[in-house]
Amino acid sequence: MSYFPAFLKLNNKKILIVGGGYIAHEKLEHLLDFTLNITVISLDLSEEMSKMINENNLHFEKRAYKTGDIKDYTIVIVAVDDIPLQAEIFAESKQYNCLCNSVDSVDYCDFIFPSYVKKDDLTVAISTSGASPAMAKHLRIYLQNLIPTGISEFLVEMKNLRKTLPKGKERMKMLDKKAQDYINSWSSK
């Protein structure tokens, strides 16, 4: 079954990453596009993880995961190769109603990380539901090259218009036409 696409608001949501290697770094890098409310627990850290934690003033605990560590978190990312630990944390996450992602173990995931393009307010996510992360990555690169460089300014303009115009069908029609005209102007180039 496919994953349901959703964009989560991470304000006031605590995230825990268990692990400190390459994959943990990759997940941390993605999360930092959306929040700084991240804690990392790991016995060891890669140089990149250490640098990223320090640069973003994130909380880090140099130790092994202990049962109960996830109780105060909304989301936990298990980025370790220890499959029994992934299974244990996933089972525990049900007790605390937190969402769990165990890297490369879809059986222990409530959600997966999509490949995505982010340009200020625009976020385009691509998923193959785990069938081919490589395909999602290459499709992301392809789509990234299609998005015009001025998209951020256009979205600021649209946001301001939405705030100033009264709600209703006329506003919807006008904004829809403006978006369609914008896309048509760069898709015909």
Buried (B, 14 or more C-beta within 10 A) or exposed (E): EEBEEEEEEBEEBBBBBBBBBEBBBBBBEBBBEBBEBBBBBBEEBBEBBBEBBEEEEBEBBEEEBEEEBBEEBBBBBBBBEBBEBBBBBBEBBEEBEBBBBBBBBEEBBBBBBBBBBEBEEEEBBBBBEEEEBEEBEEBBEEBBEEBBEEBBEBBEEBEEEEEEEEEEEEBEEEBEEBEEEBEEEBEEE
